[in-house]
Amino acid sequence: MPNTKSAERRARHSARKHLHNVALRSRLKTLEKKFRAVATGGPREAAQAAFQQLSSAFDKAAKVGVVHRGRAARKKSRLAQVLNRVK
């Protein structure tokens, strides 16, 4: 239980931020699943479009601190390798 008004506000703000961060992480996972599905069985153009979307989402998430920028870079690098294997 917060003792001060500022602590109450911080708790509300923290809860809102938590929901936003959870939504962003969920979107990253969804985009990655879509990319992997297209990369295994779809045309290269579709895989490239999905990779661009995923890469942009990882950059934005890293920019606001939802994921660590090193993790975002590592994921993008490994997914680029997957994209390069697509014929």
Secondary structure, 3 states (H helix, E strand, C coil): CCCCHHHHHHHHHHHHHHHHHHHHHHHHHHHHHHHHHHHHHCCHHHHHHHHHHHHHHHHHHHHHCCCCHHHHHHHHHHHHHHHHHCC
